[in-house]
Amino acid sequence: MSRIAPTFAALAKQNRKALIPFVTAGDPDPAMTVPLMHALAAAGADVIELGVPFSDPMADGPTIQRASERALKHGTSLKNVLEFTAEFRLTNTATPVVLMGYANPIEAMGCEKFADAALAAGVDGVLVVDYPPHEAAQLAELLSACKIDTIFLLSPTSTESRIKEVARYASGYIYYVSLRGVTGAANLDVSEVAKKMPEIRAHIKLPIGVGFGIRDAETARAVAQVADAVVIGSRLVQEIEASPRDKALDNISILVKDIRSAIDR
């Protein structure tokens, strides 16, 4: 079992919702990634999503695309992302880490080699944006053997058949994309999110995290009232982009603590 299920179980006992922040590995530079991960954990993150930079993303909006470009300019690779996770694990063995990215880097490494390397690094979950469930069966099986969760996306347009298909392979939690668009969009309607939850929960018993379009503490609090977790990425990446390097950790910590406090209210 990965660290994800026990984390959600402990939160449920406390009647609390999970906070899942996302940052892109290697942004603003590789030396900042592990300190950023520790800052997120100290500020109240329950799970950390670590983005694997990729040159041709399909779900990421311009903010996260720029983060990937910055990381790639520094040569950040999937191998480096695994190394960052292993370094984080030297002093944090509790906070789950989920790698989020695209199929190409995994295919280039080889699924079996990737699963073994992820296990060795201390990865808890993997979310591959462009692997539909029926094409992820091999990877999901390899990851499961390593006690690593395979996390899938669902969206407002997901059909009942797609939800059932995801239910066959998913573990850890479900990432519900709250809107029709890319990361960082600003047209989130929490009432629409709430309407979709019963349909998903009818077929999937895993916790549901909601992301895309969550840009402030009050929106995060509203989402936490209808979901099991709040995923926030573009807003954090934007803060990293706008902050002087020597202020980035403090600014991110303040922002995450504010969101954590709002969710817990």
C-alpha positions, 0 to 999 in steps of 0.5 A: 500500500502507498502512503495515499490511502492511509493519508486520506483515512487519517484525514477522514477520521479528523473530518478534514479534507486533503490539500494537494499542491502541484509544482513543476519539478525543476522550476524555477531551477532544479536546486529549488525543487526539494526545498519547495517540496519540504516547504509545501509539506511544512505549510500543510500539504497532505499530498504533493503532486510533482509535475514532470516537465514536458515540451508538448503538454495538452492539459496545462495552461500557459502558466504551467507550460512556462514552468515546464519550459524553464525546467527543460532549459535546465535539463530537468528529466524524468530521471531527475524528478525521481532523484528529487523524490528520493532526496525528499524521502531522506528526511520526509517519509510521510508525505505522499508524492504523486508524479504528474505528467505525460506518457512520452517520458515514461515510454522513453524510459520503459514502463517496467524500468520506470515502475522499479525506479519510482518504487526505489525513489519513494513515489506513491502515485502516478498520473499520466494525463494522456494515458486513457484507462484501456491503454494504461493497463500494463503500467497500472499492473506494474505500478500496483506490483510496486505498491504505487497508485495509478491516478486518473482524470475525470471531467465534466464530460466524462460519460458513465462508461468512462467512469466505469472504465476508470474504476477498473484501474484507478487507485489512490484517488480520482483527479476531477478536472473541474472545468472544460479547459486547461489548468489555470482557467478562471471560470470554476463553478463549484455548483457544477462540480457538486452535481457531478460528484454523485455520478462518480461516487456511484461507481468509484469509492476512492477519494475525489480531488478537484483541481483546475481553476482554484485560484484562492483560499475561498474557492478552495474552501468551497471546493472542499465542501463537495470533494475529498481533496483540493488540488491547486497548481497554476496559482502556486506556479504563478507565485513561483514565477513572480517571486524573487528566488530568495522569496519564493519559499516564503511566498509559497508557504504563506499562500499554502498556509492560507489555503490550508486554513480556509479548507480547515475552517 
